[in-house]
Amino acid sequence: MTVGGAPLRDEIADDVRVTDSELLARGHIWDVRRDRFEIGGADVERDYLDHTGAVAVLALDDDGRVLLIKQYRHAIAHRDWEIPAGLMDAPGESGLAGAQRELAEEVDLQAGRWDLLLDLFLSPGSTSEAIRIFLARELSPVEHDYVRSEEEAEIEPRWVALDDAVAAVLDGRVQNAVTAAAVLGAVAARARGWETLRDPSLPWTAREAARGERSR
């Protein structure tokens, strides 16, 4: 066990060389890819979901409430409570621009203040998905031309006190991973006087380094 030392930091694995990459299945939202690579002197083969990356927004109003939306998710057979989020599937769009677009499209809001709350790898053993979570404040309504359809057509929004959202996560009533990370991260940031918030325009190196072709 190592005690002390340099601060914890994920490292880009520039030394791992991919020798072959094969597209196994092309999907509507993401692909399945098989890579072969060398690590530690061994040849290894792994399949993974090749993902575009995503953004999510924790919208916080002046009363300390966060905006959650209930949405049907087919893979888990639940309507779960989430924060607004969406794919980075617009070519050349920055993470911040994507978050601003999603906040408008899903809940008809814009924000006067944006901060970077968290960067996450959603399931690094099985998907290349990197997600950036923003904190949006100074909220106001906004008009747009986007028409919500399919699962989004039945989105149910609800304003919830941040502490109540945390309690729902800790009680197991809300199980969405991004929602859980966002509300817990916000409480931790609030306890530190919001000093941990970062520039929302910081380079998104985690997404840029992810394997696969969807995000290229």
MIGUMAR-175461 format. One record per residue: residue in three letters; x negated, y, z of N, C-alpha, C, O in turn. Coordinates in steps of 0.2 Angstrom, whole numbers, padded with zeros to 4 digits, always signed. Example, Ala and Ser with C-alpha at 12.3 -4.5 7.8 and 13.67 -1.06 7.14 Angstrom:
BEGIN
ALA-0066-0028+0039-0062-0022+0039-0066-0016+0039-0071-0017+0042 SER-0064-0011+0035-0068-0005+0036-0064+0000+0039-0067+0006+0040 
END
This chain:
BEGIN
MET-0004-0006+0000+0000+0000+0000-0004+0006+0000-0009+0007+0004 THR-0003+0011-0004-0007+0017-0005-0003+0022-0001+0003+0024-0001 VAL-0007+0026+0004-0004+0031+0008-0007+0038+0006-0014+0038+0005 GLY-0003+0043+0005-0006+0049+0003-0008+0049-0005-0005+0046-0009 GLY-0013+0053-0006-0015+0053-0013-0011+0059-0017-0008+0063-0014 ALA-0012+0058-0024-0009+0063-0028-0001+0063-0028+0002+0057-0026 PRO+0002+0068-0029+0010+0068-0029+0012+0063-0034+0009+0062-0040 LEU+0018+0060-0033+0021+0055-0037+0023+0058-0044+0026+0064-0044 ARG+0021+0055-0049+0023+0058-0056+0023+0052-0061+0019+0048-0061 ASP+0029+0051-0064+0029+0046-0070+0024+0048-0075+0023+0054-0076 GLU+0021+0043-0078+0016+0044-0083+0018+0041-0090+0020+0036-0091 ILE+0017+0045-0095+0018+0043-0102+0012+0038-0103+0006+0039-0102 ALA+0015+0032-0106+0010+0026-0107+0007+0027-0114+0009+0023-0119 ASP+0003+0031-0115-0001+0032-0122-0005+0026-0124-0007+0025-0129 ASP-0007+0022-0119-0012+0017-0120-0008+0010-0122-0011+0006-0125 VAL-0001+0010-0122+0002+0004-0124+0004+0005-0132+0008+0010-0134 ARG+0001+0001-0136+0002+0001-0143+0007-0004-0146+0007-0010-0144 VAL+0012-0001-0149+0018-0005-0152+0015-0007-0159+0013-0004-0163 THR+0015-0014-0159+0012-0017-0165+0018-0018-0171+0016-0019-0177 ASP+0024-0019-0169+0029-0020-0173+0036-0018-0170+0037-0018-0164 SER+0040-0015-0174+0047-0012-0172+0052-0014-0177+0052-0013-0183 GLU+0057-0018-0175+0062-0021-0179+0069-0018-0177+0071-0019-0171 LEU+0073-0016-0182+0080-0014-0180+0085-0020-0180+0085-0023-0186 LEU+0087-0022-0175+0091-0028-0174+0099-0027-0176+0102-0031-0179 ALA+0101-0021-0174+0108-0019-0175+0109-0012-0175+0107-0008-0171 ARG+0113-0009-0180+0114-0002-0181+0121-0001-0178+0126-0004-0180 GLY+0122+0003-0173+0128+0005-0170+0131+0012-0171+0127+0016-0174 HIS+0137+0013-0170+0140+0020-0171+0136+0025-0166+0135+0031-0169 ILE+0135+0023-0160+0132+0028-0156+0125+0027-0154+0121+0031-0154 TRP+0123+0020-0154+0116+0018-0153+0114+0012-0156+0119+0008-0158 ASP+0108+0011-0157+0105+0005-0161+0102+0000-0156+0101+0002-0150 VAL+0101-0006-0158+0097-0011-0154+0091-0012-0158+0091-0014-0164 ARG+0085-0012-0154+0079-0012-0157+0074-0017-0154+0075-0018-0148 ARG+0070-0021-0157+0065-0025-0154+0058-0023-0156+0056-0022-0162 ASP+0054-0022-0150+0047-0020-0151+0043-0025-0149+0044-0029-0144 ARG+0037-0026-0152+0032-0030-0150+0026-0025-0148+0024-0021-0152 PHE+0022-0026-0143+0017-0022-0140+0012-0026-0136+0013-0031-0134 GLU+0006-0022-0135+0001-0025-0131+0000-0022-0125+0000-0015-0125 ILE+0000-0025-0119-0001-0022-0113-0005-0027-0108-0003-0033-0108 GLY-0010-0025-0105-0014-0029-0101-0017-0035-0104-0018-0040-0101 GLY-0018-0035-0111-0021-0040-0114-0016-0045-0117-0018-0050-0120 ALA-0010-0044-0116-0005-0049-0118+0000-0046-0123+0001-0040-0123 ASP+0002-0050-0128+0007-0048-0133+0014-0049-0130+0016-0054-0127 VAL+0018-0044-0130+0025-0044-0126+0030-0042-0131+0029-0038-0136 GLU+0036-0045-0131+0042-0043-0135+0048-0041-0131+0049-0044-0126 ARG+0051-0035-0132+0056-0033-0128+0062-0030-0133+0060-0026-0138 ASP+0068-0031-0131+0074-0028-0135+0077-0023-0130+0077-0023-0124 TYR+0079-0017-0134+0082-0012-0130+0087-0008-0134+0087-0008-0140 LEU+0091-0004-0131+0096+0001-0134+0092+0007-0136+0089+0010-0131 ASP+0092+0009-0142+0088+0014-0145+0093+0020-0145+0098+0020-0149 HIS+0092+0025-0140+0097+0030-0138+0095+0037-0140+0089+0038-0140 THR+0099+0041-0142+0098+0048-0144+0096+0052-0138+0093+0058-0139 GLY+0097+0050-0132+0096+0055-0126+0103+0058-0125+0107+0058-0129 ALA+0104+0061-0119+0110+0065-0117+0109+0070-0112+0103+0071-0109 VAL+0114+0074-0112+0114+0080-0107+0120+0079-0102+0125+0077-0105 ALA+0119+0082-0096+0125+0082-0092+0125+0089-0088+0120+0092-0087 VAL+0131+0091-0086+0132+0098-0083+0135+0097-0076+0141+0095-0076 LEU+0132+0099-0071+0135+0100-0064+0138+0107-0064+0134+0112-0063 ALA+0144+0108-0065+0147+0115-0065+0149+0117-0058+0153+0113-0055 LEU+0146+0122-0055+0148+0124-0048+0151+0131-0048+0148+0136-0050 ASP+0157+0131-0044+0160+0138-0044+0158+0142-0038+0154+0139-0034 ASP+0161+0148-0037+0159+0152-0032+0161+0150-0025+0158+0152-0020 ASP+0166+0145-0025+0168+0142-0019+0164+0136-0017+0166+0132-0012 GLY+0159+0134-0020+0155+0128-0019+0159+0121-0021+0157+0116-0019 ARG+0163+0122-0026+0166+0116-0029+0163+0114-0036+0161+0118-0039 VAL+0163+0108-0037+0160+0105-0043+0166+0103-0047+0171+0100-0045 LEU+0165+0103-0054+0170+0101-0059+0169+0094-0061+0164+0092-0064 LEU+0173+0089-0059+0173+0082-0061+0178+0081-0066+0184+0084-0066 ILE+0177+0076-0071+0182+0074-0076+0183+0066-0075+0178+0063-0075 LYS+0189+0064-0076+0191+0057-0076+0192+0055-0083+0196+0058-0087 GLN+0188+0050-0085+0188+0048-0092+0187+0040-0093+0184+0037-0089 TYR+0191+0037-0098+0191+0030-0099+0184+0028-0102+0182+0031-0107 ARG+0181+0023-0099+0175+0020-0101+0176+0013-0103+0177+0009-0098 HIS+0176+0011-0109+0178+0004-0111+0173-0001-0108+0175-0007-0106 ALA+0167+0000-0108+0162-0005-0106+0163-0007-0099+0162-0013-0097 ILE+0165-0003-0095+0166-0005-0088+0173-0006-0086+0175-0007-0080 ALA+0178-0005-0091+0185-0005-0090+0188-0001-0084+0192-0003-0080 HIS+0185+0005-0083+0187+0010-0078+0188+0017-0081+0185+0018-0086 ARG+0193+0020-0078+0193+0028-0079+0189+0030-0073+0191+0030-0067 ASP+0183+0032-0074+0178+0034-0069+0178+0042-0069+0179+0045-0073 TRP+0175+0044-0063+0174+0052-0062+0167+0053-0064+0162+0050-0061 GLU+0167+0058-0068+0160+0060-0071+0159+0068-0071+0164+0071-0070 ILE+0153+0070-0072+0152+0077-0074+0152+0077-0081+0151+0073-0085 PRO+0154+0083-0084+0153+0084-0091+0147+0082-0094+0141+0084-0091 ALA+0147+0078-0100+0141+0076-0102+0142+0074-0110+0147+0073-0112 GLY+0136+0073-0113+0137+0071-0120+0130+0069-0123+0125+0070-0120 LEU+0130+0067-0129+0124+0064-0133+0120+0070-0136+0123+0075-0138 MET+0114+0069-0136+0110+0074-0140+0109+0071-0147+0104+0069-0150 ASP+0115+0072-0151+0115+0070-0158+0116+0075-0163+0117+0074-0169 ALA+0115+0081-0161+0115+0087-0166+0107+0088-0168+0103+0090-0163 PRO+0105+0088-0174+0098+0088-0176+0095+0095-0174+0098+0100-0175 GLY+0090+0095-0170+0086+0101-0169+0089+0105-0163+0086+0110-0161 GLU+0094+0102-0159+0097+0106-0154+0093+0104-0147+0091+0099-0146 SER+0092+0110-0144+0088+0109-0137+0093+0106-0132+0099+0106-0133 GLY+0090+0104-0126+0094+0101-0121+0099+0106-0118+0105+0105-0117 LEU+0096+0113-0117+0101+0118-0115+0106+0119-0119+0112+0120-0117 ALA+0105+0120-0126+0110+0121-0131+0115+0115-0131+0121+0117-0131 GLY+0113+0109-0130+0117+0104-0130+0122+0104-0124+0128+0102-0124 ALA+0119+0106-0118+0123+0106-0112+0128+0112-0112+0134+0111-0110 GLN+0126+0117-0115+0131+0123-0116+0137+0121-0121+0143+0122-0119 ARG+0135+0117-0126+0140+0114-0131+0145+0110-0127+0151+0110-0128 GLU+0142+0105-0123+0146+0100-0120+0151+0103-0115+0157+0101-0114 LEU+0149+0108-0111+0153+0111-0106+0159+0115-0109+0164+0115-0107 ALA+0158+0118-0115+0163+0121-0119+0168+0116-0121+0174+0117-0121 GLU+0165+0111-0125+0169+0106-0128+0174+0102-0123+0179+0100-0125 GLU+0171+0100-0118+0174+0095-0113+0179+0099-0108+0184+0096-0106 VAL+0177+0105-0106+0181+0108-0100+0182+0115-0102+0184+0119-0097 ASP+0181+0118-0108+0182+0125-0110+0179+0130-0105+0182+0135-0104 LEU+0173+0129-0103+0169+0134-0099+0163+0136-0102+0160+0132-0106 GLN+0161+0142-0100+0154+0144-0101+0151+0146-0095+0154+0147-0090 ALA+0144+0147-0095+0141+0149-0088+0136+0154-0089+0133+0155-0095 GLY+0136+0159-0085+0131+0165-0085+0124+0163-0082+0120+0166-0084 ARG+0124+0157-0078+0118+0155-0076+0117+0148-0076+0121+0144-0075 TRP+0111+0146-0079+0109+0139-0080+0102+0138-0077+0098+0142-0077 ASP+0102+0132-0074+0096+0129-0071+0095+0122-0072+0100+0118-0073 LEU+0089+0119-0072+0088+0112-0073+0088+0109-0066+0084+0111-0062 LEU+0092+0104-0065+0093+0101-0059+0089+0094-0059+0085+0093-0054 LEU+0090+0090-0064+0086+0083-0063+0085+0081-0071+0088+0083-0075 ASP+0079+0077-0071+0078+0073-0077+0078+0066-0075+0075+0064-0070 LEU+0082+0062-0079+0082+0055-0077+0081+0050-0083+0082+0052-0089 PHE+0079+0044-0082+0079+0038-0086+0085+0034-0084+0085+0032-0078 LEU+0090+0033-0088+0096+0030-0085+0095+0022-0083+0097+0020-0078 SER+0092+0019-0088+0091+0012-0086+0084+0010-0090+0085+0006-0095 PRO+0079+0011-0088+0072+0011-0092+0070+0003-0093+0066+0002-0098 GLY+0074-0002-0090+0072-0008-0092+0076-0011-0098+0075-0016-0101 SER+0081-0007-0101+0085-0009-0106+0087-0004-0111+0090-0005-0116 THR+0086+0003-0110+0087+0008-0115+0082+0014-0115+0079+0015-0109 SER+0081+0017-0120+0077+0022-0121+0080+0029-0118+0077+0034-0119 GLU+0086+0029-0116+0090+0035-0114+0087+0039-0109+0086+0036-0103 ALA+0085+0045-0111+0083+0050-0106+0089+0055-0105+0092+0057-0110 ILE+0091+0057-0099+0096+0062-0098+0093+0068-0094+0090+0067-0089 ARG+0096+0074-0096+0094+0080-0093+0100+0083-0090+0105+0084-0093 ILE+0100+0084-0083+0106+0087-0079+0105+0094-0078+0100+0096-0074 PHE+0109+0098-0080+0109+0105-0078+0114+0107-0073+0119+0104-0072 LEU+0112+0113-0069+0117+0116-0065+0119+0122-0068+0115+0127-0070 ALA+0126+0123-0069+0129+0129-0072+0133+0133-0067+0137+0130-0063 ARG+0132+0139-0066+0135+0143-0062+0138+0150-0065+0136+0151-0071 GLU+0141+0154-0062+0144+0160-0065+0149+0158-0071+0147+0160-0076 LEU+0154+0154-0069+0158+0151-0074+0163+0155-0076+0166+0160-0073 SER+0165+0155-0083+0171+0158-0086+0174+0154-0091+0170+0150-0094 PRO+0180+0155-0093+0183+0152-0099+0180+0154-0105+0177+0159-0106 VAL+0180+0149-0110+0178+0151-0117+0182+0147-0122+0185+0142-0121 GLU+0183+0150-0128+0186+0147-0133+0182+0144-0138+0176+0146-0139 HIS+0184+0139-0141+0180+0135-0146+0185+0131-0151+0191+0131-0150 ASP+0182+0129-0156+0186+0125-0161+0186+0118-0161+0189+0114-0164 TYR+0182+0115-0156+0182+0108-0155+0188+0105-0152+0192+0108-0148 VAL+0190+0099-0156+0197+0096-0154+0195+0089-0150+0192+0085-0153 ARG+0197+0089-0144+0195+0082-0141+0200+0077-0143+0206+0078-0144 SER+0197+0071-0144+0201+0065-0147+0198+0059-0144+0194+0059-0140 GLU+0202+0053-0146+0200+0047-0143+0200+0047-0135+0205+0050-0132 GLU+0195+0044-0132+0195+0044-0125+0195+0051-0122+0198+0052-0117 GLU+0192+0056-0125+0191+0063-0123+0198+0066-0122+0199+0071-0119 ALA+0203+0064-0127+0210+0067-0127+0213+0066-0120+0218+0071-0119 GLU+0212+0062-0116+0215+0061-0110+0211+0063-0104+0212+0061-0098 ILE+0206+0067-0105+0201+0069-0099+0206+0073-0094+0210+0077-0096 GLU+0204+0071-0088+0208+0074-0082+0203+0078-0078+0199+0075-0075 PRO+0203+0085-0078+0198+0088-0074+0200+0089-0067+0206+0090-0065 ARG+0196+0090-0062+0197+0091-0055+0191+0095-0052+0186+0093-0052 TRP+0193+0100-0048+0188+0104-0044+0188+0101-0037+0193+0100-0034 VAL+0182+0099-0035+0181+0095-0029+0175+0099-0025+0170+0101-0028 ALA+0176+0100-0019+0170+0102-0015+0164+0098-0015+0165+0092-0015 LEU+0158+0101-0016+0152+0097-0017+0151+0092-0012+0150+0086-0013 ASP+0152+0094-0005+0152+0089+0000+0157+0083-0001+0155+0077+0001 ASP+0163+0084-0003+0168+0079-0004+0166+0074-0010+0167+0068-0009 ALA+0162+0077-0015+0160+0073-0020+0154+0068-0018+0154+0063-0020 VAL+0150+0071-0013+0145+0067-0011+0148+0061-0006+0145+0056-0007 ALA+0153+0063-0002+0156+0058+0002+0159+0052-0002+0159+0046-0001 ALA+0162+0054-0008+0165+0049-0013+0160+0045-0015+0161+0039-0016 VAL+0154+0047-0017+0148+0043-0019+0146+0038-0014+0145+0032-0015 LEU+0145+0041-0008+0142+0037-0002+0147+0032+0000+0145+0027+0003 ASP+0154+0033-0001+0159+0028+0001+0160+0023-0004+0164+0018-0003 GLY+0157+0024-0010+0158+0019-0016+0164+0020-0020+0166+0016-0024 ARG+0167+0026-0019+0173+0028-0022+0172+0030-0029+0176+0030-0034 VAL+0166+0034-0030+0163+0036-0036+0157+0033-0038+0152+0033-0034 GLN+0156+0029-0043+0150+0025-0045+0147+0027-0051+0142+0024-0053 ASN+0149+0032-0054+0145+0034-0060+0138+0036-0058+0137+0041-0054 ALA+0133+0034-0062+0126+0035-0059+0124+0042-0060+0121+0045-0056 VAL+0126+0045-0066+0124+0052-0067+0128+0057-0062+0125+0062-0060 THR+0134+0056-0061+0138+0060-0056+0135+0059-0049+0134+0064-0046 ALA+0133+0053-0047+0130+0052-0041+0123+0056-0040+0122+0059-0035 ALA+0119+0055-0045+0112+0058-0045+0113+0066-0045+0110+0069-0041 ALA+0118+0068-0049+0119+0076-0049+0122+0079-0042+0119+0084-0040 VAL+0127+0076-0039+0129+0079-0033+0124+0078-0027+0124+0082-0023 LEU+0121+0072-0027+0116+0071-0022+0110+0076-0023+0107+0078-0018 GLY+0108+0077-0029+0103+0081-0031+0104+0088-0029+0100+0092-0027 ALA+0111+0090-0030+0113+0097-0029+0113+0098-0021+0111+0104-0019 VAL+0115+0094-0017+0115+0094-0010+0108+0095-0008+0107+0099-0003 ALA+0103+0091-0010+0096+0092-0008+0093+0098-0010+0090+0101-0006 ALA+0095+0101-0016+0093+0107-0019+0096+0113-0015+0092+0118-0013 ARG+0102+0112-0013+0105+0118-0009+0102+0118-0002+0101+0124+0001 ALA+0100+0112+0001+0097+0112+0008+0090+0116+0007+0088+0118+0013 ARG+0087+0116+0001+0081+0119+0001+0081+0126-0002+0077+0129-0005 GLY+0087+0129-0002+0089+0136-0004+0088+0136-0012+0087+0142-0014 TRP+0089+0131-0015+0089+0130-0022+0082+0132-0025+0082+0133-0031 GLU+0077+0131-0021+0070+0132-0024+0068+0127-0028+0063+0128-0032 THR+0071+0121-0028+0069+0116-0032+0071+0116-0039+0069+0112-0044 LEU+0076+0121-0041+0079+0121-0048+0073+0124-0052+0069+0127-0050 ARG+0073+0121-0059+0068+0123-0063+0071+0127-0069+0077+0127-0070 ASP+0066+0129-0073+0068+0133-0079+0072+0128-0084+0069+0123-0086 PRO+0078+0130-0086+0082+0126-0091+0079+0125-0098+0081+0120-0101 SER+0074+0129-0099+0071+0128-0106+0065+0125-0106+0061+0125-0111 LEU+0063+0121-0100+0056+0118-0100+0056+0112-0106+0062+0109-0107 PRO+0050+0111-0109+0050+0105-0113+0052+0099-0111+0051+0097-0105 TRP+0056+0095-0115+0059+0089-0112+0054+0083-0115+0056+0079-0119 THR+0049+0082-0112+0043+0078-0114+0046+0071-0113+0043+0066-0117 ALA+0050+0069-0108+0052+0062-0107+0056+0060-0113+0055+0054-0115 ARG+0060+0064-0115+0064+0062-0121+0060+0061-0127+0060+0057-0131 GLU+0055+0066-0128+0051+0066-0134+0046+0060-0134+0044+0058-0140 ALA+0045+0057-0128+0040+0051-0128+0044+0045-0129+0040+0039-0129 ALA+0050+0045-0128+0054+0038-0128+0053+0034-0135+0052+0037-0140 ARG+0053+0028-0134+0052+0024-0140+0058+0024-0144+0064+0026-0142 GLY+0058+0021-0150+0063+0021-0155+0064+0026-0160+0060+0031-0160 GLU+0069+0026-0164+0070+0030-0170+0076+0035-0169+0076+0040-0173 ARG+0080+0033-0165+0087+0037-0165+0085+0045-0163+0088+0049-0165 SER+0080+0046-0158+0079+0052-0156+0073+0056-0160+0071+0061-0158 ARG+0072+0053-0166+0066+0056-0170+0069+0061-0175+0066+0064-0179 
END
